[in-house]
Amino acid sequence: MADNANSKRILLVNDMAGYGKVALAAMIPILSSAHHQVFNLPTALVSNTLDYGTFDILETTGYMRGAMDAWEKLGFEFDAVATGFLVSEEQTKLVADFCRARHETGATVFVDPIMGDEGALYNGVTEATVGFMREMCGSADVVMPNFTEAAFLTGLFRERTVPGARCLTHSEAEELVAGMHGLGAAKVIVTSCAVDGEHTTLVSEGAGSELVVLPYDEVPVRFPGTGDIFSAVLIADMLGGAGLVESTRRAMDVVRDLLVRCEHNEDKFKGIPIELYLDRIAEVGHA
């Protein structure tokens, strides 16, 4: 958690769900409760989480371009920019250009390249989108793809991302992370990666540094928004002065703690009711 001296101005570029604790609705409470100043640039307005099967989405690319222009004229500055769900090729290129410009002015850029999972890209994500996301990784201080996204970004081990495929060896995990650094990413975290028979998160402080492999026991329950919770805790801690590995480990512990606490919730589609657990999020790993 940041004290007043470490409080940072954070811009979140992500979607906003009207019903459900995902994306901005999950990240803003966590970062605000950590005493950071949080601003947002919605990439889409979504009626509810997609898990319900029926939903409506309003893409906001035109609004985003106008907001960026207004902020430029007003001289608004941010200490950090964190990107998440982007809905189109046009929007991905727009955000990639924005992140590059902000990075050049000294902002810390966190990129969660939300594109796919379990061996496949999400509907509407094209190879051109993947290309723009690669470009965005080149401006990232921290990039945090899941295994599928890292495979598509690097072109490595795509056949190993499908459920039931053979897991990576340690040397193959090192090759995957090196591929992410090769795109220009300074620090790399790869989530949901099976290595030597274990569920792991991969952490690398920089090209050529020793790969840190953090194993975990999977909780057999699914909630939307857990990746957003992971990102928010990690960002809050790193901007508050914690190291990459320490922040990653605590973010993993927070997600696991919340999954266990909420595993019997009747309506899992709306995500974890984050406001009920802000005190607990602050406590995990700090006892």
N, C-alpha and C positions, 0 to 999 in steps of 0.2 A: 504494500500500500504506500502511496506517495504521501509525503508531508507537504506542507504548503510550498516549501522551497523546491521540491521536486515535481510539483504539479505541472503537467504539460497540456498544451493545446492540441487536441487530437481530432482530426477529421476522419469520420467513418464514411466510406463509400460503399453502400450496400443497399439491399432492398428493405422495405418496411411492410410487414404484415399487419393487417388490421386486426386479425384474430390469430393469436399464436405467438409464442415466445421464441422467435428465431431472428437471425440477422440483427438489424438495428434494435429491435425490441428486446433482444437478449443482451446485446453488447453494451448499450447505453447505460443501463442500471449498474452493471459491474464496474465499468470504467468511472462512472460518476461517483459511486460509493468508495472507489479508491482515491478520490479527491483530485481526479484529473478533470480538465475542462473539455467537454465533449461537444463536437459540432457534427453535423451530418449532411450528406449529399445523397438522397435516395436515388437508386438506380431504377427502381420500379415500386409502384404501390400494388400490393398483393392483398386480395380480400381475406385470405386465410392461408395456413400452411397447405402445401400441395398434397400432403398425405391424405387429406379428406377426399380427394378425387374430383371434387367440383370446386372451381375457383375462378377468379377474374384477375387479370393483370393489366396494369396501366404502365407502359414503358415511359420513362421520363427523360430520354436523351436530350430532347429540345430544351427542357427546363434546366438540365445539368449544364448544357453549353451556356445558357443565359446566366445561370448562377456563377459559373466560373468567370465569365466576362465581368459581371458586377463586382465580384470579389477582387478581381485584378484592378479595377478602377478604384475601389475603396482601400486597396492596400492591405487586405487581410492576410495574415501569416499564420502558419501552423507549425508546431514542433514535430508533428508526426502525421502521416497519412496511412490509413489502413483500408485496403480494398477487399471486397468480397464478391458477391454474386453480380455478374454483369450479363445483360440480357441479349446483346447483339454484337456483331462484328464492329459496327459503327461505334457503339458505346465503349467497347474494349479498346479500340484505337484512341478514342477521346481520352479515356482514363489513363492509358499508357503514356500519352503525350503530357498529360497533367502531372503524373507521377515523376516523369523525367524532369520536368521544369522545377517541381518542388524539391526533388532530390538535389538539384544543382544549387538551390538556395540554402541547403543544409538541413532540410526536413528528413526525419527518419521514415523510411517507407517500408511498411509491412504488406506483403502480398499473399493473400489466400486465393490461389488460382482455381476457383470453384468451376469445374468443368465436367466432372464425371466420377464414377465409382464402380467398383466390381468389374473392371475390364472394359467399360463402355463410357462414351461421352453422353452427357445428358441431351435430351431432345433439343434441337436448335443450336447446339454447339458445333461449329464447323471447323475444318482444318485451318481456315483463315483466322478464326477466333483463337485457335491454339497458337498460331503464329504471332498474333498481337500479344498474347499472354507471354510468350517467350520474350518479346521485346520488353514487356513490363518487368519481367524478372531481372533484366539487365539493370534496372534502376532500384532494385529491392535491397534494402539492408537485411531484411529477413523474409524469406519465402517459405511457405508452409503448405505444400501440396500433400494430398494423400498419395498412396502408392500408384493408383491408376493415373492420377494427374501427372505425377513425376515421370511415369513411363511414357505418356503421350508427349510431354514437354521435351524429354531427352531422346525419344525414339528407342529407348532401351527396355527390354523385358516386357513388352506389351502382352505377349502370350502368357506371361506368368501372373497377370493381374486378375484373371477370371477366377471365380470361386472353384476350389478344388485343384488348382494348379500347384506345381511344385514350388515350395518357398525358396527364397533367395539364400545363398550362402553369404557369409560375412564379406568375402571379397567382392561378390556381386553387389551387395549393398553399398560397399565403398565405391564401386564403379558408377552406380546410380547417382549417388550424392555428388561425385566428381562431375557427372554430366550436368547436374543442376548448377554447380559452380561455374561450369563452362559457359552457361548462359549469361553469366555476369552477377548472379546472386552472391551477396557477401556471406550471409549465414543461411543455413538450410536446415529445415525440419521436415522429415517425411513421416507422416502418420499412417497407421493401419498397414504396416509392412511386416509380413511374416519372414523371419530370418532364423535359419537353423531350427525350425520347428516351434518357434515362439512368436507370439504377438508382440510387436515392438514399435517404438517410435525411434527414428534415426535423427541424430543431432550432430551438426558439424559447425564449428566456429569459423571455418574459413577453408579455402582451397589448400590442400596439403596438410590440414590438421588431422589429428587422430579422430576417427569416427566414434561417437558415443552411441551405444545401443541401449535403450531403456525398455526392458521387457515389462509386460503387464498381463494381468489375468482379465480376460474379456468378461464383461457382464452381459448375460444373454437377454438383453432388452434393448429396444430401439426407441429413441425420442428424436424428433427433428430438432436442430439447433445446438446439438452438443459440440459440433465443430466451432460454432460461434462462441460458445462459452469458453472452450479451450483457447481460442484466439484472444478473447477479451482478457482472460486472466494472464496469459502470457504477455500481452502488450502492456497491461497495467503494471505488472511486476518489472518488466525490462525497463520501462520508462521511469519507474520508481527507483532504479539503480541495481536491480538484481541481474545476475548473469544469465546467459542463454540456457545452459543446462539446468540450472536451478529453477528458472521460470518455466521451462518445459515440464520438468518433473512435477512442479506444483500444479500446473494446469492439468496434467494427466490425473493427479490425485483428486483435484476438485471435480472433474468430470465423473470419475469413478464414484466418489462420495455421493454426488447428486443422483446418479443412476441407481445406486443401491437404495437411497432414501425414497426415490420416487417410483421404483419398479412396480409397485402395486397400484399406481394411479390409474383410474378407470379410462380416462381419455388421454392417451399418450400422444395423439396427433397434434395437440395444441402446444406440445413442448413442455419443458420444465418450468414451473411457476417461479421464475427467478427471484422475484421480489421477496418471496418467503424465505429465501436462503442466503441473503446477502451477508448476514452476520456469520453464517457458517462458511461461506466462501472466503471471508477474511481470515477465519481461524485455521482452515486446512493447511497443514504443513508449517504452521507457526506456533504450534503448541509446545 
